[in-house]
């Protein structure tokens, strides 16, 4: 599991939704990528499984690939034990 969070998110889009890498810019919206409501929910479950996190139920702030990466990074950091 190496690579940046954004790279891993992009890889999930490619693997799970068969999207082209060229379309996966940081500011690409989920709507512009052709995701409907069900696709979004299923993809968020994929994100949770991949990163071993629980996304918040209110997902209104998740509109772009960059949004997803930022939230994932924050949640992963919050799960790490304090040193």
Secondary structure, DSSP 8 states (H G I E B T S, - for coil): --S-HHHHHHHHHHHHH---GGG--TT-BTTTTT--HHHHHHHHHHHHHHHT----S--TT--BHHHHHHHHHHHHHHHS---
